[in-house]
Amino acid sequence: MKFHLTLSLVAATLALVRAAPILSGEIHAKAAQGLRLISLSEDSDPVWKTEDQKLELMRQQVNFIDMTETYEVMQSVRTSKGKFRVHAAAAYGAPSHKDEVDKLLGQLSTDKMQSNLKTLSDFNNRYYKSETGAQASAWILKTAKDLAGEGISVEEFNHDWAQSSVIVKIGGQGDSKDAPVTILGAHMDSINQGDPMDGRAPGMDDDGSGTVNLLEILRVLTAGGFKPSTPVEFHWYAGEEGGLLGSQAIAAEYKKSGVNVKGFMQLDMTAYFKPGTSASIALVTDNTDASLNDFVKQLVETYTKLPAATTKCGYGCSDHASWTGAGFPAVMPFEADIGPANDNPKIHTSGDEASVEGFSWEHSLEFAKLALAYVYELSAESKQ
């Protein structure tokens, strides 16, 4: 997760905006020189940055998307003015499987989430270029395989860096190739912005919390014999902290392959809310789909103990932006209202631990409930 655009830096960079699309030859040549193609807003063309300059943007809390490998595909789904191309609005209806979902929600275990998070955070860091980042992705892959039942595929999505993304696919009942897919995502990587490669970065909230939420939802669904009407996928992304790298690659591949995505939900930080503030599930309203957000708000009210709120997180703040940018409906329910006064002060440091005051497993459990209900309600046969 990345927070807050630093407007002065962005303004300075926008002076370098290109008027014409970047050609494939230039992309390959500059990438070979170690440069990265960085997008700082949907209203401007991307600019070239070195890896050190990328890290400086992170430290200055400037949101960005690294689209070096995906620029050409993403260009095909943008308008001539660089805006996200709006897809046809989907009809999501109202929740209609409360009895079935409620039975599953009672099986969610914070003890199992804590155990998984302990293992995940024991890696020195999960930086996407580091050896321990690759080891963490291998652990997630193995854990997902152990949880998956018969007929469920678990596979690596390899990248040009050390860490792989992981995808679990649960087929629908008699679904066709173009059946709409419901996707639940989180990012597996963590970062210590002072020393990305070697620094300690347990990443328990960012995004260990979302990562183990997904593992626990997968456990409960498979143990309960879940048989969706339409396909369901669980994604754990590499390299979110490096500019949404893993999700950019996968969303671009799905766009290129013509995958029909019914809805994408990102869980990025679900365990913290500032002591003394009121707990809520904050639905991100920028770079997300309004119709899907309305549906998720109904799920919050039907299946969780928390009220729904709204917030904004800025351009490129998490992996939902990759799916929105590719023209797919996406949402991100967040742990609290986003802003300097409310944010977890320990993310991107060695102190992102469950011991931080404000870290709450009870809070995170409500997001696991919401995400399980989202998967079930979108993929089950409609009763309406």
C-alpha positions as a LaTeX table, in Angstrom:
\begin{tabular}{lrrr}
\hline
Residue & $x$ (\AA) & $y$ (\AA) & $z$ (\AA) \\
\hline
Met1 & 0.00 & 0.00 & 0.00 \\
Lys2 & 1.22 & 3.46 & $-0.85$ \\
Phe3 & $-0.15$ & 6.71 & 0.52 \\
His4 & $-0.51$ & 10.36 & $-0.43$ \\
Leu5 & 0.72 & 12.13 & $-3.50$ \\
Thr6 & 3.36 & 14.77 & $-2.85$ \\
Leu7 & 2.02 & 17.39 & $-5.22$ \\
Ser8 & 5.19 & 19.46 & $-5.61$ \\
Leu9 & 7.15 & 16.47 & $-6.88$ \\
Val10 & 4.37 & 15.45 & $-9.22$ \\
Ala11 & 4.06 & 18.96 & $-10.62$ \\
Ala12 & 7.78 & 19.06 & $-11.32$ \\
Thr13 & 7.64 & 15.74 & $-13.10$ \\
Leu14 & 4.65 & 16.68 & $-15.24$ \\
Ala15 & 6.78 & 19.27 & $-16.98$ \\
Leu16 & 8.43 & 16.33 & $-18.73$ \\
Val17 & 5.17 & 14.96 & $-20.18$ \\
Arg18 & 5.34 & 13.49 & $-23.70$ \\
Ala19 & 2.70 & 14.34 & $-26.28$ \\
Ala20 & 2.99 & 11.14 & $-28.33$ \\
Pro21 & 2.75 & 7.46 & $-27.37$ \\
Ile22 & 6.04 & 5.77 & $-26.53$ \\
Leu23 & 7.13 & 3.27 & $-29.16$ \\
Ser24 & 8.03 & $-0.33$ & $-28.41$ \\
Gly25 & 11.64 & 0.11 & $-29.49$ \\
Glu26 & 12.21 & 2.95 & $-27.03$ \\
Ile27 & 10.66 & 0.95 & $-24.20$ \\
His28 & 12.95 & $-2.02$ & $-24.79$ \\
Ala29 & 16.05 & 0.13 & $-25.25$ \\
Lys30 & 15.57 & 2.20 & $-22.12$ \\
Ala31 & 14.53 & $-0.80$ & $-20.02$ \\
Ala32 & 17.80 & $-2.44$ & $-21.09$ \\
Gln33 & 19.59 & 0.61 & $-19.68$ \\
Gly34 & 17.91 & 0.05 & $-16.30$ \\
Leu35 & 15.29 & 2.77 & $-16.65$ \\
Arg36 & 11.66 & 2.26 & $-15.62$ \\
Leu37 & 8.54 & 3.78 & $-17.19$ \\
Ile38 & 6.56 & 5.42 & $-14.40$ \\
Ser39 & 3.00 & 6.75 & $-14.46$ \\
Leu40 & 2.23 & 9.42 & $-11.84$ \\
Ser41 & $-1.36$ & 10.19 & $-12.77$ \\
Glu42 & $-4.05$ & 9.20 & $-15.22$ \\
Asp43 & $-3.93$ & 12.71 & $-16.71$ \\
Ser44 & $-0.28$ & 12.64 & $-17.79$ \\
Asp45 & 2.00 & 10.52 & $-19.91$ \\
Pro46 & 4.52 & 8.32 & $-18.10$ \\
Val47 & 8.13 & 9.38 & $-17.51$ \\
Trp48 & 11.43 & 7.49 & $-17.26$ \\
Lys49 & 13.00 & 7.01 & $-13.84$ \\
Thr50 & 15.98 & 5.10 & $-12.49$ \\
Glu51 & 15.49 & 2.54 & $-9.72$ \\
Asp52 & 17.00 & 5.02 & $-7.23$ \\
Gln53 & 14.54 & 7.67 & $-8.37$ \\
Lys54 & 11.70 & 5.18 & $-7.92$ \\
Leu55 & 12.83 & 4.56 & $-4.35$ \\
Glu56 & 12.94 & 8.29 & $-3.70$ \\
Leu57 & 9.33 & 8.58 & $-4.90$ \\
Met58 & 8.37 & 5.85 & $-2.42$ \\
Arg59 & 10.15 & 7.67 & 0.42 \\
Gln60 & 8.39 & 10.91 & $-0.52$ \\
Gln61 & 5.06 & 9.01 & $-0.46$ \\
Val62 & 4.35 & 9.70 & $-4.12$ \\
Asn63 & 1.99 & 7.14 & $-5.63$ \\
Phe64 & 3.00 & 5.70 & $-8.99$ \\
Ile65 & 2.51 & 2.75 & $-11.31$ \\
Asp66 & 5.53 & 1.09 & $-12.93$ \\
Met67 & 4.20 & 0.16 & $-16.36$ \\
Thr68 & 7.47 & $-0.71$ & $-18.09$ \\
Glu69 & 6.26 & $-4.18$ & $-19.06$ \\
Thr70 & 2.58 & $-3.31$ & $-19.54$ \\
Tyr71 & 2.51 & 0.11 & $-21.20$ \\
Glu72 & 1.48 & $-1.11$ & $-24.64$ \\
Val73 & $-1.42$ & $-3.24$ & $-23.42$ \\
Met74 & $-2.64$ & $-0.56$ & $-21.02$ \\
Gln75 & $-2.52$ & 2.08 & $-23.76$ \\
Ser76 & $-5.11$ & 0.07 & $-25.66$ \\
Val77 & $-7.69$ & 0.57 & $-22.88$ \\
Arg78 & $-7.18$ & 4.28 & $-22.34$ \\
Thr79 & $-8.86$ & 7.16 & $-24.14$ \\
Ser80 & $-6.94$ & 9.63 & $-26.28$ \\
Lys81 & $-6.73$ & 11.91 & $-23.23$ \\
Gly82 & $-5.13$ & 9.23 & $-21.08$ \\
Lys83 & $-8.20$ & 8.63 & $-18.93$ \\
Phe84 & $-9.25$ & 5.18 & $-17.83$ \\
Arg85 & $-11.68$ & 3.77 & $-20.37$ \\
Val86 & $-14.99$ & 3.15 & $-18.64$ \\
His87 & $-16.34$ & $-0.36$ & $-19.07$ \\
Ala88 & $-20.04$ & $-1.13$ & $-19.39$ \\
Ala89 & $-21.72$ & $-0.94$ & $-16.00$ \\
Ala90 & $-22.43$ & $-4.34$ & $-14.50$ \\
Ala91 & $-25.62$ & $-5.23$ & $-12.65$ \\
Tyr92 & $-24.79$ & $-6.79$ & $-9.29$ \\
Gly93 & $-28.19$ & $-7.08$ & $-7.66$ \\
Ala94 & $-28.53$ & $-7.60$ & $-3.91$ \\
Pro95 & $-27.12$ & $-10.26$ & $-1.56$ \\
Ser96 & $-29.27$ & $-13.40$ & $-1.80$ \\
His97 & $-27.34$ & $-16.25$ & $-0.10$ \\
Lys98 & $-27.32$ & $-15.18$ & 3.53 \\
Asp99 & $-28.07$ & $-18.59$ & 5.04 \\
Glu100 & $-25.26$ & $-20.30$ & 3.13 \\
Val101 & $-22.75$ & $-17.51$ & 3.69 \\
Asp102 & $-23.49$ & $-17.18$ & 7.42 \\
Lys103 & $-22.65$ & $-20.86$ & 7.92 \\
Leu104 & $-19.23$ & $-20.29$ & 6.37 \\
Leu105 & $-18.47$ & $-17.06$ & 8.21 \\
Gly106 & $-18.59$ & $-18.90$ & 11.51 \\
Gln107 & $-15.71$ & $-21.10$ & 10.33 \\
Leu108 & $-13.27$ & $-18.20$ & 9.89 \\
Ser109 & $-10.51$ & $-18.42$ & 12.50 \\
Thr110 & $-8.35$ & $-15.55$ & 13.73 \\
Asp111 & $-6.08$ & $-18.15$ & 15.35 \\
Lys112 & $-5.25$ & $-19.61$ & 11.93 \\
Met113 & $-4.73$ & $-16.14$ & 10.48 \\
Gln114 & $-2.36$ & $-15.27$ & 13.31 \\
Ser115 & $-0.39$ & $-18.47$ & 12.81 \\
Asn116 & $-0.03$ & $-17.84$ & 9.08 \\
Leu117 & 0.96 & $-14.23$ & 9.66 \\
Lys118 & 3.63 & $-15.26$ & 12.16 \\
Thr119 & 5.22 & $-17.51$ & 9.54 \\
Leu120 & 4.91 & $-14.88$ & 6.82 \\
Ser121 & 6.43 & $-12.11$ & 8.92 \\
Asp122 & 9.35 & $-14.30$ & 10.01 \\
Phe123 & 10.91 & $-13.72$ & 6.58 \\
Asn124 & 13.35 & $-10.84$ & 7.03 \\
Asn125 & 11.42 & $-8.96$ & 4.38 \\
Arg126 & 9.24 & $-9.82$ & 1.39 \\
Tyr127 & 10.74 & $-7.27$ & $-1.00$ \\
Tyr128 & 10.06 & $-8.38$ & $-4.55$ \\
Lys129 & 13.75 & $-8.42$ & $-5.57$ \\
Ser130 & 15.09 & $-10.14$ & $-2.44$ \\
Glu131 & 15.81 & $-13.80$ & $-1.76$ \\
Thr132 & 13.46 & $-13.76$ & 1.22 \\
Gly133 & 10.76 & $-12.20$ & $-0.95$ \\
Ala134 & 11.07 & $-15.18$ & $-3.29$ \\
Gln135 & 11.00 & $-17.55$ & $-0.31$ \\
Ala136 & 7.80 & $-15.91$ & 0.93 \\
Ser137 & 6.09 & $-16.41$ & $-2.43$ \\
Ala138 & 7.17 & $-20.07$ & $-2.40$ \\
Trp139 & 5.62 & $-20.44$ & 1.07 \\
Ile140 & 2.34 & $-18.90$ & $-0.09$ \\
Leu141 & 2.32 & $-21.20$ & $-3.12$ \\
Lys142 & 2.84 & $-24.29$ & $-0.95$ \\
Thr143 & 0.28 & $-23.18$ & 1.64 \\
Ala144 & $-2.33$ & $-22.52$ & $-1.06$ \\
Lys145 & $-1.65$ & $-25.94$ & $-2.59$ \\
Asp146 & $-2.11$ & $-27.57$ & 0.82 \\
Leu147 & $-5.47$ & $-25.82$ & 1.20 \\
Ala148 & $-6.76$ & $-26.41$ & $-2.31$ \\
Gly149 & $-9.09$ & $-29.30$ & $-2.98$ \\
Glu150 & $-9.50$ & $-31.54$ & $-6.00$ \\
Gly151 & $-10.06$ & $-29.69$ & $-9.24$ \\
Ile152 & $-8.55$ & $-26.43$ & $-7.93$ \\
Ser153 & $-5.43$ & $-25.19$ & $-9.70$ \\
Val154 & $-2.65$ & $-23.36$ & $-7.87$ \\
Glu155 & 0.06 & $-21.85$ & $-10.01$ \\
Glu156 & 2.94 & $-19.41$ & $-10.05$ \\
Phe157 & 2.88 & $-16.37$ & $-12.29$ \\
Asn158 & 6.55 & $-15.71$ & $-12.93$ \\
His159 & 8.04 & $-12.26$ & $-13.44$ \\
Asp160 & 11.40 & $-10.78$ & $-14.39$ \\
Trp161 & 12.27 & $-10.33$ & $-10.72$ \\
Ala162 & 12.83 & $-12.83$ & $-7.90$ \\
Gln163 & 9.34 & $-12.97$ & $-6.41$ \\
Ser164 & 6.48 & $-14.74$ & $-8.19$ \\
Ser165 & 2.79 & $-13.97$ & $-7.90$ \\
Val166 & 0.44 & $-16.83$ & $-6.98$ \\
Ile167 & $-2.96$ & $-17.58$ & $-8.54$ \\
Val168 & $-5.59$ & $-20.05$ & $-7.33$ \\
Lys169 & $-8.39$ & $-20.93$ & $-9.77$ \\
Ile170 & $-11.67$ & $-22.55$ & $-8.77$ \\
Gly171 & $-13.70$ & $-23.48$ & $-11.83$ \\
Gly172 & $-17.41$ & $-22.82$ & $-12.15$ \\
Gln173 & $-20.03$ & $-25.47$ & $-12.69$ \\
Gly174 & $-20.19$ & $-26.12$ & $-16.42$ \\
Asp175 & $-18.77$ & $-22.69$ & $-17.13$ \\
Ser176 & $-17.67$ & $-21.67$ & $-20.59$ \\
Lys177 & $-14.37$ & $-20.08$ & $-21.53$ \\
Asp178 & $-15.86$ & $-16.60$ & $-21.30$ \\
Ala179 & $-17.71$ & $-17.12$ & $-18.00$ \\
Pro180 & $-17.31$ & $-14.07$ & $-15.71$ \\
Val181 & $-14.53$ & $-14.47$ & $-13.13$ \\
Thr182 & $-14.71$ & $-13.19$ & $-9.56$ \\
Ile183 & $-11.24$ & $-12.25$ & $-8.26$ \\
Leu184 & $-10.00$ & $-11.58$ & $-4.72$ \\
Gly185 & $-6.50$ & $-10.10$ & $-4.41$ \\
Ala186 & $-3.82$ & $-9.04$ & $-1.93$ \\
His187 & $-0.12$ & $-8.23$ & $-2.25$ \\
Met188 & 2.48 & $-10.47$ & $-0.66$ \\
Asp189 & 5.48 & $-8.14$ & $-0.70$ \\
Ser190 & 6.69 & $-5.82$ & 2.05 \\
Ile191 & 9.28 & $-3.07$ & 2.10 \\
Asn192 & 11.58 & $-1.25$ & 4.48 \\
Gln193 & 11.99 & 2.03 & 2.66 \\
Gly194 & 15.26 & 2.72 & 4.43 \\
Asp195 & 16.86 & $-0.47$ & 3.08 \\
Pro196 & 14.57 & $-2.38$ & 0.71 \\
Met197 & 16.84 & $-5.35$ & $-0.08$ \\
Asp198 & 18.17 & $-6.16$ & 3.38 \\
Gly199 & 16.17 & $-4.15$ & 5.91 \\
Arg200 & 13.70 & $-5.82$ & 8.25 \\
Ala201 & 10.13 & $-5.49$ & 6.96 \\
Pro202 & 7.66 & $-7.83$ & 8.69 \\
Gly203 & 4.74 & $-6.16$ & 6.87 \\
Met204 & 2.15 & $-7.55$ & 9.27 \\
Asp205 & $-0.48$ & $-4.98$ & 8.34 \\
Asp206 & 0.87 & $-4.02$ & 4.90 \\
Asp207 & $-0.11$ & $-6.42$ & 3.49 \\
Gly208 & 0.32 & $-9.47$ & 5.69 \\
Ser209 & $-3.21$ & $-8.88$ & 6.98 \\
Gly210 & $-4.81$ & $-9.07$ & 3.53 \\
Thr211 & $-2.58$ & $-11.97$ & 2.52 \\
Val212 & $-3.67$ & $-14.16$ & 5.43 \\
Asn213 & $-7.30$ & $-13.08$ & 5.04 \\
Leu214 & $-7.21$ & $-14.65$ & 1.58 \\
Leu215 & $-5.56$ & $-17.85$ & 2.83 \\
Glu216 & $-8.20$ & $-18.23$ & 5.53 \\
Ile217 & $-11.08$ & $-17.59$ & 3.13 \\
Leu218 & $-9.64$ & $-20.20$ & 0.77 \\
Arg219 & $-9.38$ & $-22.68$ & 3.67 \\
Val220 & $-12.99$ & $-22.18$ & 4.73 \\
Leu221 & $-14.42$ & $-22.34$ & 1.22 \\
Thr222 & $-12.54$ & $-25.48$ & 0.20 \\
Ala223 & $-13.25$ & $-27.22$ & 3.52 \\
Gly224 & $-16.92$ & $-26.42$ & 3.01 \\
Gly225 & $-16.98$ & $-27.99$ & $-0.45$ \\
Phe226 & $-17.48$ & $-24.66$ & $-2.22$ \\
Lys227 & $-18.73$ & $-25.15$ & $-5.79$ \\
Pro228 & $-19.23$ & $-21.77$ & $-7.47$ \\
Ser229 & $-21.54$ & $-21.35$ & $-10.42$ \\
Thr230 & $-18.96$ & $-19.12$ & $-12.15$ \\
Pro231 & $-15.16$ & $-19.18$ & $-11.70$ \\
Val232 & $-13.39$ & $-17.72$ & $-8.67$ \\
Glu233 & $-9.73$ & $-16.76$ & $-8.38$ \\
Phe234 & $-7.45$ & $-15.79$ & $-5.48$ \\
His235 & $-4.40$ & $-13.67$ & $-6.38$ \\
Trp236 & $-1.35$ & $-12.88$ & $-4.27$ \\
Tyr237 & 0.74 & $-10.25$ & $-6.04$ \\
Ala238 & 4.47 & $-9.70$ & $-6.13$ \\
Gly239 & 5.94 & $-6.21$ & $-6.31$ \\
Glu240 & 3.03 & $-4.00$ & $-5.30$ \\
Glu241 & 5.40 & $-1.74$ & $-3.39$ \\
Gly242 & 7.52 & $-1.36$ & $-6.55$ \\
Gly243 & 4.66 & 0.20 & $-8.50$ \\
Leu244 & 1.88 & $-2.44$ & $-8.69$ \\
Leu245 & 4.18 & $-4.64$ & $-10.76$ \\
Gly246 & 2.62 & $-8.07$ & $-10.25$ \\
Ser247 & $-0.97$ & $-6.96$ & $-10.62$ \\
Gln248 & $-0.07$ & $-4.83$ & $-13.66$ \\
Ala249 & 1.38 & $-7.89$ & $-15.39$ \\
Ile250 & $-1.58$ & $-10.11$ & $-14.59$ \\
Ala251 & $-4.29$ & $-7.55$ & $-15.37$ \\
Ala252 & $-2.57$ & $-6.82$ & $-18.69$ \\
Glu253 & $-2.40$ & $-10.54$ & $-19.49$ \\
Tyr254 & $-6.09$ & $-10.97$ & $-18.67$ \\
Lys255 & $-6.98$ & $-7.99$ & $-20.84$ \\
Lys256 & $-4.89$ & $-9.32$ & $-23.71$ \\
Ser257 & $-6.47$ & $-12.78$ & $-23.36$ \\
Gly258 & $-10.02$ & $-11.43$ & $-23.24$ \\
Val259 & $-10.82$ & $-12.73$ & $-19.74$ \\
Asn260 & $-14.29$ & $-11.64$ & $-18.57$ \\
Val261 & $-13.87$ & $-10.23$ & $-15.04$ \\
Lys262 & $-17.10$ & $-9.88$ & $-13.08$ \\
Gly263 & $-15.44$ & $-8.04$ & $-10.23$ \\
Phe264 & $-12.06$ & $-7.60$ & $-8.56$ \\
Met265 & $-11.62$ & $-6.89$ & $-4.84$ \\
Gln266 & $-8.28$ & $-5.94$ & $-3.25$ \\
Leu267 & $-7.57$ & $-6.47$ & 0.45 \\
Asp268 & $-4.57$ & $-4.27$ & 1.25 \\
Met269 & $-4.32$ & $-3.61$ & 5.01 \\
Thr270 & $-7.28$ & $-4.78$ & 7.08 \\
Ala271 & $-6.06$ & $-4.87$ & 10.70 \\
Tyr272 & $-5.44$ & $-1.31$ & 11.93 \\
Phe273 & $-7.55$ & 1.60 & 12.97 \\
Lys274 & $-6.29$ & 4.48 & 15.08 \\
Pro275 & $-7.07$ & 4.14 & 18.79 \\
Gly276 & $-9.82$ & 6.55 & 19.78 \\
Thr277 & $-11.44$ & 6.56 & 16.34 \\
Ser278 & $-14.53$ & 4.66 & 15.24 \\
Ala279 & $-13.93$ & 1.41 & 13.37 \\
Ser280 & $-15.41$ & 1.10 & 9.89 \\
Ile281 & $-14.90$ & $-0.53$ & 6.51 \\
Ala282 & $-13.82$ & 2.34 & 4.28 \\
Leu283 & $-14.67$ & 1.84 & 0.61 \\
Val284 & $-12.18$ & 3.55 & $-1.70$ \\
Thr285 & $-14.11$ & 5.68 & $-4.19$ \\
Asp286 & $-11.36$ & 6.83 & $-6.55$ \\
Asn287 & $-10.13$ & 4.54 & $-9.34$ \\
Thr288 & $-12.84$ & 2.03 & $-8.43$ \\
Asp289 & $-16.18$ & 0.95 & $-9.86$ \\
Ala290 & $-19.23$ & 2.73 & $-8.41$ \\
Ser291 & $-21.69$ & $-0.10$ & $-9.11$ \\
Leu292 & $-19.45$ & $-2.71$ & $-7.51$ \\
Asn293 & $-18.85$ & $-0.39$ & $-4.55$ \\
Asp294 & $-22.62$ & $-0.11$ & $-4.07$ \\
Phe295 & $-22.87$ & $-3.90$ & $-4.03$ \\
Val296 & $-19.99$ & $-4.21$ & $-1.55$ \\
Lys297 & $-21.67$ & $-1.64$ & 0.72 \\
Gln298 & $-24.69$ & $-3.96$ & 0.86 \\
Leu299 & $-22.38$ & $-6.83$ & 1.79 \\
Val300 & $-20.85$ & $-4.75$ & 4.60 \\
Glu301 & $-24.31$ & $-4.04$ & 5.99 \\
Thr302 & $-25.48$ & $-7.65$ & 5.61 \\
Tyr303 & $-22.47$ & $-9.63$ & 6.80 \\
Thr304 & $-20.26$ & $-7.50$ & 9.07 \\
Lys305 & $-20.50$ & $-5.72$ & 12.40 \\
Leu306 & $-18.92$ & $-2.56$ & 11.06 \\
Pro307 & $-20.49$ & 0.40 & 9.25 \\
Ala308 & $-19.50$ & 1.25 & 5.71 \\
Ala309 & $-17.65$ & 4.50 & 5.13 \\
Thr310 & $-15.91$ & 6.06 & 2.12 \\
Thr311 & $-12.37$ & 7.27 & 1.55 \\
Lys312 & $-9.92$ & 8.13 & $-1.23$ \\
Cys313 & $-6.38$ & 6.82 & $-1.57$ \\
Gly314 & $-4.96$ & 8.59 & $-4.63$ \\
Tyr315 & $-3.63$ & 7.35 & $-7.93$ \\
Gly316 & $-1.84$ & 4.00 & $-7.94$ \\
Cys317 & $-2.18$ & 3.36 & $-4.21$ \\
Ser318 & $-2.81$ & $-0.39$ & $-4.51$ \\
Asp319 & $-3.47$ & $-3.24$ & $-6.92$ \\
His320 & $-7.12$ & $-2.41$ & $-7.61$ \\
Ala321 & $-5.76$ & 0.43 & $-9.78$ \\
Ser322 & $-4.18$ & $-2.13$ & $-12.14$ \\
Trp323 & $-7.57$ & $-3.70$ & $-12.79$ \\
Thr324 & $-9.37$ & $-0.38$ & $-13.12$ \\
Gly325 & $-6.63$ & 0.75 & $-15.50$ \\
Ala326 & $-7.22$ & $-2.33$ & $-17.66$ \\
Gly327 & $-10.93$ & $-1.56$ & $-17.85$ \\
Phe328 & $-12.20$ & $-4.07$ & $-15.28$ \\
Pro329 & $-14.59$ & $-3.33$ & $-12.36$ \\
Ala330 & $-12.57$ & $-3.16$ & $-9.13$ \\
Val331 & $-13.00$ & $-2.17$ & $-5.49$ \\
Met332 & $-10.87$ & $-1.88$ & $-2.37$ \\
Pro333 & $-12.34$ & $-1.90$ & 1.14 \\
Phe334 & $-9.72$ & $-0.36$ & 3.45 \\
Glu335 & $-9.09$ & $-0.62$ & 7.18 \\
Ala336 & $-9.77$ & 3.08 & 7.96 \\
Asp337 & $-10.30$ & 6.52 & 6.50 \\
Ile338 & $-7.07$ & 7.25 & 4.63 \\
Gly339 & $-5.13$ & 10.29 & 5.76 \\
Pro340 & $-2.05$ & 11.27 & 7.79 \\
Ala341 & $-4.10$ & 11.49 & 10.98 \\
Asn342 & $-5.48$ & 7.96 & 10.69 \\
Asp343 & $-2.86$ & 5.85 & 8.90 \\
Asn344 & $-0.83$ & 3.07 & 10.48 \\
Pro345 & 2.42 & 4.95 & 11.30 \\
Lys346 & 4.62 & 1.85 & 11.13 \\
Ile347 & 4.08 & 0.57 & 7.59 \\
His348 & 7.17 & 0.35 & 5.35 \\
Thr349 & 9.39 & 0.06 & 8.45 \\
Ser350 & 10.72 & $-2.65$ & 10.75 \\
Gly351 & 7.92 & $-1.78$ & 13.16 \\
Asp352 & 4.97 & $-3.02$ & 11.08 \\
Glu353 & 4.06 & $-5.63$ & 13.69 \\
Ala354 & 0.86 & $-6.93$ & 15.30 \\
Ser355 & 2.05 & $-5.33$ & 18.54 \\
Val356 & 1.32 & $-1.83$ & 17.16 \\
Glu357 & $-1.41$ & $-0.16$ & 19.19 \\
Gly358 & $-4.48$ & $-0.21$ & 16.95 \\
Phe359 & $-3.73$ & $-3.54$ & 15.28 \\
Ser360 & $-6.84$ & $-5.68$ & 15.83 \\
Trp361 & $-7.57$ & $-9.22$ & 14.72 \\
Glu362 & $-11.25$ & $-8.63$ & 15.42 \\
His363 & $-11.14$ & $-5.76$ & 12.95 \\
Ser364 & $-9.37$ & $-7.86$ & 10.31 \\
Leu365 & $-11.91$ & $-10.66$ & 10.80 \\
Glu366 & $-14.69$ & $-8.35$ & 9.59 \\
Phe367 & $-12.80$ & $-7.85$ & 6.31 \\
Ala368 & $-12.39$ & $-11.61$ & 5.94 \\
Lys369 & $-16.16$ & $-11.95$ & 6.41 \\
Leu370 & $-16.80$ & $-9.27$ & 3.80 \\
Ala371 & $-14.44$ & $-10.80$ & 1.26 \\
Leu372 & $-15.81$ & $-14.32$ & 1.72 \\
Ala373 & $-19.34$ & $-12.99$ & 1.24 \\
Tyr374 & $-18.19$ & $-11.10$ & $-1.87$ \\
Val375 & $-16.73$ & $-14.28$ & $-3.41$ \\
Tyr376 & $-19.80$ & $-16.37$ & $-2.60$ \\
Glu377 & $-22.45$ & $-13.85$ & $-3.61$ \\
Leu378 & $-20.83$ & $-12.93$ & $-6.93$ \\
Ser379 & $-20.07$ & $-16.49$ & $-8.00$ \\
Ala380 & $-23.10$ & $-18.43$ & $-6.76$ \\
Glu381 & $-26.18$ & $-18.95$ & $-8.86$ \\
Ser382 & $-28.48$ & $-15.99$ & $-8.40$ \\
Lys383 & $-31.71$ & $-16.52$ & $-6.47$ \\
Gln384 & $-33.27$ & $-13.33$ & $-7.81$ \\
\hline
\end{tabular}
